[in-house]
Amino acid sequence: MKAKRLCAAGLASITAIAALAGCQGINPALKKIGLKSSGVYAFVAKDIQNPYMQKVYEGFELACTAEGAEALYKGPDTATAEKQIEIINQLVAQDVAGIAIAANDRDALQPALTEAMDAGIPVISLDSAVNKDSRNTHIQQADPEKIGRELIQAAAEMADGNGGIAVLSATAQATNQNLWIEWMKKELDENPDKYANTPLIKVVYGDDNPEKSAAETQALLQDENIKVIIAPTTVGMLAAGKVLQDEKSDVKLTGLGLPSGMAPYIEDGTCPWMYLWNPIDIGVLAGYTLDSLVNEEITGAAGEKFTAGALGEKAITASADGGTEVMLGDPFKFDSDNIAEWKEVY
């Protein structure tokens, strides 16, 4: 119930922000003084065609518009750190007011992002974090421990306590994916009796590329011991779902997916249930966080608080990597009982 209220609150925030901003232009009454001359807040996606990233940007743009800033959507054609570095350098040269980035590599972006911060441009990460020295703070969609443990628990239940588990991740360098996988392994290691017959057999990487994710899924199906695939990536979920459906496979699927894309696989039982959060709210929170940094209302230090529009007051807390983060809320479960409602939302 708590998670459902969080999602409902997120929908309310979208409506409220849209009403304030007018969506078609900036409401002069909402403009803030003190913005850098460009007034541009840049969102750098993992890759520009990623549907999840596009939904996050929708919320980011709404928040930026409500606060009188111009939102800019950038991202590489393929999910690589090298291409993101090129984009960051371009944004620094453009002298944008702030940068929000979903990292393709935790550490490789540090020199470029450090240059941005040295130039007075606040930097936040979201979805997949950069290291603590490359950001002012990080937007955390949900507790990584809760995500990792719940995904393993779901997979074991889908296997009926008897069958191997595989993970189809994004890139090998994706911070969020790796942290979730760490917690999956801890859940297994700390409960050996419970998971004696549901071992983690393999972790593979689809690089958030539909074709590679599909090929990795096909390869996993060659192992008869694998009964459930966990795909903690929206691109991987869609690719795996299609392969399993096309092959009429008995292997089940769970993970993190967009309701609109995953509805057919939930409805036919390929994916009995999955989890996610409202990606639009991630963007909304990122937009308000970046605006508060630009206007020097916060610095990104633990203990600071700010208001994120209709999402309400948010606190900056210490993160596991020694930096800080802002938490959105709990993951939400999507299954056959509610997918018809949520597939129309996002």
Stockholm file with secondary structure:
# STOCKHOLM 1.0

chainA/1-346         MKAKRLCAAGLASITAIAALAGCQGINPALKKIGLKSSGVYAFVAKDIQNPYMQKVYEGFELACTAEGAEALYKGPDTATAEKQIEIINQLVAQDVAGIAIAANDRDALQPALTEAMDAGIPVISLDSAVNKDSRNTHIQQADPEKIGRELIQAAAEMADGNGGIAVLSATAQATNQNLWIEWMKKELDENPDKYANTPLIKVVYGDDNPEKSAAETQALLQDENIKVIIAPTTVGMLAAGKVLQDEKSDVKLTGLGLPSGMAPYIEDGTCPWMYLWNPIDIGVLAGYTLDSLVNEEITGAAGEKFTAGALGEKAITASADGGTEVMLGDPFKFDSDNIAEWKEVY
#=GR chainA/1-346 SS CHHHHHHHHHHHHHHHHHHHHTTTSCCGGGCCTTCCSSCEEEEECSSTTCHHHHHHHHHHHHHHHHTTCEEEEECCSSCCHHHHHHHHHHHHHHTCSEEEECCSSTTTTHHHHHHHHHTTCCEEEESSCCCGGGCSEEEESSCHHHHHHHHHHHHHHHTTTCSEEEEEESCTTCHHHHHHHHHHHHHHHHCTTTTTTSCEEEEEECTTCHHHHHHHHHHHTTCTTEEEEEECSHHHHHHHHHHHHHTTCCCEEEEBCCHHHHHHHHHTTSSSEEEECCHHHHHHHHHHHHHHHHTTSCCSCTTCEEECGGGCEEEEEECTTSSEEEECCCCEEEETTTHHHHTTTC
#=GC SS_cons         CHHHHHHHHHHHHHHHHHHHHTTTSCCGGGCCTTCCSSCEEEEECSSTTCHHHHHHHHHHHHHHHHTTCEEEEECCSSCCHHHHHHHHHHHHHHTCSEEEECCSSTTTTHHHHHHHHHTTCCEEEESSCCCGGGCSEEEESSCHHHHHHHHHHHHHHHTTTCSEEEEEESCTTCHHHHHHHHHHHHHHHHCTTTTTTSCEEEEEECTTCHHHHHHHHHHHTTCTTEEEEEECSHHHHHHHHHHHHHTTCCCEEEEBCCHHHHHHHHHTTSSSEEEECCHHHHHHHHHHHHHHHHTTSCCSCTTCEEECGGGCEEEEEECTTSSEEEECCCCEEEETTTHHHHTTTC
//
